[in-house]
Amino acid sequence: MRSLRSALLVVLLAGLVAPHAAPAVGADGTRITVRESRFGPMLWGPGRQAIYGFERDRRGVSRCYGACARDWPPVYAKGTPVAGRGVRKDLLGTTRRRNGRRQVTYAGKPLYYYVNEGPGEVRCHNVRLNGGLWWVIAPDGRRRP
């Protein structure tokens, strides 16, 4: 009887806890989606964080390290990046940073967040900081005007 009660308690607790668990990064990895902004449709990361590109980067090569990377944290790949709603899977990829971690890329360009933004905020589109211009990225992989 005691084991039946214990089993029932575990099932009940699992039902209460599961709906409140933190959302997964994605089935395979970091999920990138397209959402609307005042600049038009653009890329967003987990937690509705705006994603940026950096003019100094080259295809598959980040040039943002040190103080730059503290202000503009890389979008790190957790598993294989997942193309969410509106994202072209053929443009999604990764590159290796100097520390060995994989950074998500889109159309070959490394992706970043801005450290002083909250979910849903876009504060640094077409802004020159840390030695270069930063911009949000359209679903086709180009810089938003």
N, C-alpha and C positions, 0 to 999 in steps of 0.2 A: 504494500500500500504506500509506504514511504517513497519508494522509487517511482511510482506512478505520479505522486504529487510533485516530486522533483522534476520529472519529465514535463508535466503540465506547466509548471512554473517557468521552465526554460522556454517552452513554446510561447507562452504569454509574454514573457520579457522580450523575446526576439521580435515578436510582432509590434511591441511598443517602441523598441529601439531602432529597428531597421528603417522606418520612414524618416527618421531624424538624423540618419547617418550622413556624414559629409559626402557631397557628390564626388563621383570618381573623376579622374582626369580624363578618362576616355577608355573605351574597351582595350585599345592598344597603346595609347599614349596621349600626349598633349593635344587637345582638340582646339583647332582654329576655326572660327566661324566668321560669317559676314553679317554685319548689322548696320543699320542706318545711323548716320550722324549728321551734324549740321554741314558736313563736307560731302555728304552723299554716302553710298555704301562703302564700307571699309572693313579691314580685318580686325578681329577681336580675339583675345586669348581667353583662357579659363578665368572665371570670376569677372567677366565683362570688362577686362582690362584692354584699353586701346593698344594697338600694335603700331610700331613705327619702323621706318627704314632710315638709314644714315647715308648721306651722299658720299662720304669718304670710303665706304665699303666697296669692295669689288666682288664680282660673282664668286660666292662661296668663301670669301675671306673677310673676317671682321677686322676693323681697325679701331675698335672701341674697347680699350682696356684701362685699368687703373681707375682714376677719378671719373673718366667717361663711363665706364661700366658700373660704377656706383650710382651715378645719376641715371643711367640708361641700362638697367639690368637686362641681360640677354633673355630671350624666350628659350629656355632650355627644353630639350626633348626628353620626355619621360616615355620611353618605349618608342614605337613608331608614331610620328605625328599623324593625327586623324583629321581628315578633311570634313569639317562640319558643313552645315547648311550654307550654300553659296560659294564654297571654296573649291577651287579647281585642284583636284588631287594630283594632276600631272605637274603642277607648279610647286607643290609642297615637298620639302626635303630637309636635309640637315647638313651641317658642316662641323668640323672639330675645332674647338678653341684651343689656345695654348695650354690650358689646364687639362686638356683631354676630354672635357665635357662636350656633348653634342648640342649645338644651337639650331633651332628651327630656322629654315630658310623658306622664302617664297619667291618664285621666279629667280632663284639663285642668290637673292639678297638676304643676309642675316637679319633676323627680327629682334626687336627690343620693346620693352615697356618704358614708361617714364616714371621714376620713383615717386614723384609728388602728385600722382593722380590716383583717384579712387575709382571704383567700378563705374563705368558709363561716362567717365570724364575724358575730354580731349582738349588739352591745354597747349600742346606744343607742336601743332601742325604748322609747317613752314617757319620754323624757328631755328635760328642759328645759335647753337650751344656746343660746347666741348669740341670746338674746332671744325664744325661743319653744320650743314642744314639737315634738319629732321623733318619727316613728313609721314602722314598716314598713307596706307596702301590700299588701292582699289582692288576689287576682286580679280581683275585681269593682270595684277602684279605691278601695275604702273603707279607712279606717285599721283596722289589726288591733287588736283589744281587748287 
